[in-house]
Amino acid sequence: MMLPTESDQRRFADLLQRRAGLSLPVASLPLAGARLTPRLDRLGLDSFAAYLALLEEGDELPMALDLLTTQEACFFREPEQFELLESELSRQRPVRLRLWSAGAGTGDDAYSLAMLLGDLQRAGRLGADWSVLGTDISEPRLQAAKAALYAQARLRLVSAQRRQRYCLGGEGAAGLVQMQAGLRERVRFERLDLRQALPAGEPFDVILLRHLLVYFDAATRRAIVARVLARLRPGGLFAVGAAEARLFDPDGLEPLMPGLFRKGRQQPARRSASAALVAPMPR
């Protein structure tokens, strides 16, 4: 297969921005093309231009986005955020908690949250009424999250005590680890496109939107953050990747540490008329 030409790369970048709000730096376009090469081979396409034509038709776009945005993940990534989250929740001692991992990928953050909450409940610092929602646009990633099977390297930041409490398997260096049924029952996964209006529902106490904003252009980032924060209760906690904190306007948020914020009790009026922040839940 011929490698993408500079013209192909420019067309590809324009298509991603126009159809998905995805922003790829010029320097990363050759790498993006290389990541898609096995897909072109599997489809039997002999040029990147032919793949661009397929993307324009629409059905192939979700697969391309999945391949481009898949990244190395692990449980308790940026552990300082989880440590402060644990401290905040321990101080509050809530009876009931609803948490949302938006852009959950294969479930690493969602199950990390569930382990943390399970430990807080065991210690008497949290009531039994808690749950975690994980959402993602990618069906393959959601299926992997529901299966809850992971390579041991993904759990390198999970303590031995937590692995004993919440994990099964993992014998030998190549052994896979599965989350225990009791933990999986606390976490549910649903498909959701954060670029679209979100279904209405009860507010969440904690929302993680980590390592996702970096892929989008500024306008799409603003819209996604506004939609997500509309679902967070006043005083709730909001987390992005530590390096992503500079990518959006933290108006109405109190910074607690890099990437972790508390939503203000009184929210200022939004500067943009985002009419489609929340859509009514279909009956």
N, C-alpha and C positions, 0 to 999 in steps of 0.2 A: 504494500500500500504506500502511496506517495504521502510524505509528510505535509501538513498544512502549510500553504504559502502565507506570506505576510497578508495578502488580500483575504485569504480564508480566515486568518486570525482576527482581522479587523471585523469581518462580517460576523464571526462567532461572538466576539465581545459585544457587538451591537445587538445581536439577537438575544443574548443573555440579559442585557440591561433592559431591553424593550419588553421581553416576554416574562422575565422573572425578577427584575429589579436587582439582579446579581451584578456586582462590580468586581471585575478582575483586573488587577494592574497589568500594564502592557508587558512587563518583564515576566509575568507568570503565564502568559498565553502559550508559549511553546510547551511548558510543563503540562498545562491543561490538555493540550492536544495529545501529548504522549500518554496521559492517563486514559484517554478515550480510545487509543489505538486498539487495544484488545476487543473493545466493543465493536469497532468497525470490522475487524477481522471476523468476529463471530457472525456479523450480519452479512458478510460477503461483499462489502463495499470496497471498491478499489481506489477511492479518493475521498479526501475530507470534504470536498465540495458536494459530493453525493450525500454525505452525512448531514451537511448543513441543509440540504433540500428536505431530508427526512425530518430534521428538527423543526423546520418551518411548518410542516404538516401538523405538528403538535403532539402526537401520541408518544414520540420518543423523548420529548423534553424532560419528563420526570426522571427517566433513567439517566440521562446526562447529568442532571442536577445531583442525583444520588451519587454518581461516580465522582463528581467534582468536589462535593462538600463532605464526603466521608473523610474522617481524620482519625488519627490515633487517639484513643480514649482510655481512661482508666478510672477506677473507683476512687472517690475522694480526691480528685484532681484539684489542685490548689487547696491543700488541706487547711490552711489558715482560715479560709472562709467557713469551712464546716466547723472548725473549732469555735469561732465566734458565734456562729449560728447556734451551736449547742449551748454556749454560755448564755445567749439571749433567751433561748427557750427555757433553760433551767431557771433563769431569774423570774420569768413570767409564770411558770408552772401552769400551763393551760390545761383545761379539761378536755378540750376538743380542738383538733387541728386539721386543716385542709391545705395540702401542699401541691404545687404544680411545677413539673419539670417541662418547660416549653422547649421545643427542639431537642427532645430527649434522646435522639439517635437510637442506639442499641440498649439504652436503659441504665448506663453506668451511674449517672447522677440520681436517677429515680430510686434505684436500689440502695445507693449510698445514703440517701435521705431516709429510706425505710430502716436501714440498720441503725442510724443515729436515733431515730424516734423509738425504735424498739428498745434500745439501751436506756433512753430516758424513761420509758414506761417501766422497765424493770427496776429502775432506781427510784420510782415513785415521784418523778418530776414531771410526769405527763399522764393524762388520763388515757383510757383504753380506746377512746373514740378518735382515731386518726387514720388518714389515708393519703396516698400519693397518686397523682395523675401524671402520666407521661404522654406527651403528644409529639408527633413528628409528621412531616409530609410524606415520608418514604415508607411504603408498605414493606419492602424487604427489611428495613431497619426495625420496624415495629414487630415484624414476625420474629426477628432475632431477640428483641427485648422480651417478648412473651415467652420464648423458649428459655431465656435466662441461663444460657450456657456460655461460659467465658474461659478463655485461656488464662492460665495462672498468672501470667505477667500483668494482666489487667487488674489483678487484686494485690499488686505489690505494696500498696499503701494501706491495705486493710490489716488491722491487728490480728494476731493469732486468736485472741479471744472472740473477736467478731466472726472470724472464719469458722471457728468451732460452733458458734451459736447459729449462724445463718447460712452456712454453705455445706454442700455435699460434694464428695468426690475430690478430685485434685491429687490423686496418687501418682507419683512420678513426675518428672519434669514436663512431660507432654500431656499430662492429665487435664481434662476439662473440669471446671468447677460449675456447679449449678446452685442457684439460690434455692433455699428450702421452701417447701410448699407454704408454710406459714407466713413467710416473708412475701412470697409472690401474691398471696391472697390480699395483701395490703396495698398492692400496686396494680393499677389498671392502665392500659395503653389504648390510645385512640388516635386516629388520623386527623390532623388539623393543619390547615394552611394558614400561617400567621399573616400572610399578605392579604387575607380576606377578612371580612367582618366576622367577629367571634360570636358563638352562641351565648346567650345570656345564661346566668346561673349565679349561685351564691359566690360571694367573694372568697378569695384564697387568703390564707395567713402568710404564706411564704411562696414566692415564685422564683425559680431559677431559669434564666435565659442566657445560658453561658456558651461562649465559643460559637455563636451563630451570627451575631450582628456584623462581624468582620467581613462576611461574604456579600453584604448588600450595599447598595448606594445610599447616600445620605437621606434622600427622601423616603426610601423604603424603610430605612432604620427608624426614622422618626415615627412613621405610621405604625410600625410593629411595636415599638416601645409604648406609644400612646394606647394602643389596643390592649396590650398586656397589662399595663398599669391600671387601666380602667377596671380590671378584674381583681386587683389587689386591695384589700381593706385598708382604710387609714390606720397607720401604725404598723402595717405589715412589712415584711422584709423582702427585698428584691436584690437578686444577685446576677451579675454578668461576669464574664471573664475579667480578670484584673486588668489586662491590657485593653479591654473594650470600653472601659469607663470613659475614655476620652472621645468615644465615637458618638455620643448622644448628649443632649442637654439634660442635666440632672435636676431640672426645675421641679421644685416640690419634693425633692428627696434629700434626706439627711445622710451624708456619707459616714459610714462606720469604719470602713477600711477600704483599700483599693478593690473596687468591684462589688462591694456590699453596701446596701443603702436601706434606710427606713423611710417609708412613705409618710409624708406629713399628715397631720390630723385634718388640716384644712388645705384643700388643693386649689392652687391659683387657676384662673380661667385659662383655657388653652388658647394659644395664639392662632392656631389654624383650625378651621372648621372641619374637623374630621368627622363627617356625618356618619360614617359607617364604622365607628369604633366597635359597637356591639350590635349584633342583629338579634331579633327575638328568636327564642327557641321554637322550632317548628312543632306544631301540635300533632 
